[in-house]
Amino acid sequence: MTTVRRCAAALAASAVLGVALAPAAHAGGDVPVTPAPSAPPASSPAPDASSPSTSSSPPSSSPSPSKSKPASAGLPAGLYGTKDPTYDGVWRQSLAFLGQYTGGYKPANQAVTWLKGQQCANGAFPAYRADPTTPCDATTAVDSNATAAAVQALSSLGGQRPAMRRAVAWLRSVQNADGGWSYTPGTPSDANSTSLVIGAFTAAGVRPSSVRSPEGKNAYDALVGLAIPCEPGADAGAFAYQPDAAGRLSANEDATGAAVLAGLGKRMVTAPVPPGPAPDCVRTAAPSPERAARNGAAHLVSALGPSGHLVQPPLPGTDDSTPLPDVGNTADAVVALAAAGYGNQAAQALEWLKTNAAGWAEENGPAAYAQLLFAAHATDTDPRDFGGVDLVQRLNATGPTPTPLPSPSASATTASAADDAAGPVLPWTVGIALAACAGLGLLIRRRGRARRS
């Protein structure tokens, strides 16, 4: 989920025509129900109120969280973060919602209104449109990533089925012949976009395997086609972002982390899974989506290596050829491994994040904090003491003041619809009803996890 790739794709998309609405989606789901996120502790004070993940920024020192602040000059009220939202506004808003959900908070109405206002009449979301009162037209650069992320975010709010249905319908309308999705409609499928759409379908109660192109292909067909076979070499088991011009596949850690989740039918927010044996890369002639995902997990374990973190090439134009730590994709790798049942193999990377990721998140804003919250949630780690950093408070400080979920009972009950749910999610609506029935005797207790796609 790197900002560099996302911004580059969004920039290219700005010259591409929008597409039309497709038929409505079907209900269903490919994944089982699993347990829920944490609510804030009763003793915690209300959070201070106030950009996206980027694996291209090295860690830096971490300042204290900021106090509640008005929107930066030129930025709309309700938007999270203070940086230019042109290429990531919907993305960072969506991840902020999901991160707050894992931490036991509901976004402010102002923030929800902003996100829903970004949706076009055909159901698609662009990366950002400055004037939502102006209808989208053929020049509006809508994309699958913003749309899929928004679906996952809206699924955590409750009562958002109409907007979700329109978004899912649009995603169905731009499916490629190979069963996958690209960032910009009409271009070749890539692993990241296809994985995000799988997560969106799961969140919306749609079976990803049931959504087929006219050629009869589904998302898993496209995803498995981007998996590198388990043959000798450093790339074994990984996923490629896309084939190169000659059709060759090269390992991409960003794509691999996303595809491991998607191959298991999961989305960005996923609950802990009891850890088992370390993954093996198993060569088969026609791997299933799950087998390909587990092979991808084996690659991630190898790529994390003794350092406990992924690396990226040096930034262009620098003289230093030393590889840089890839914080964002390391966080995604932790989520992917934990969700696949390989939490033991993610433990060292989790500890590395606790020590090194705070400055990176402070620099990169709400989506970066959300990625760390997803990692905390997937590993059942306390998000309020993540290497000494309160991730929940830091995220809440990047946008309008959110509302705490009313009780731990609400959180526990609604998780069955929130983490890897087979149907649409109604967490806060159900939570409020449960709190009313329970009366004043319920206390909000702290549960040490935060996570969540």
Order of alpha helices (4+ residues) and beta strands (2+ residues): alpha-alpha-beta-alpha-alpha-alpha-alpha-alpha-alpha-alpha-beta-beta-alpha-alpha-alpha-alpha-alpha-beta-alpha-alpha
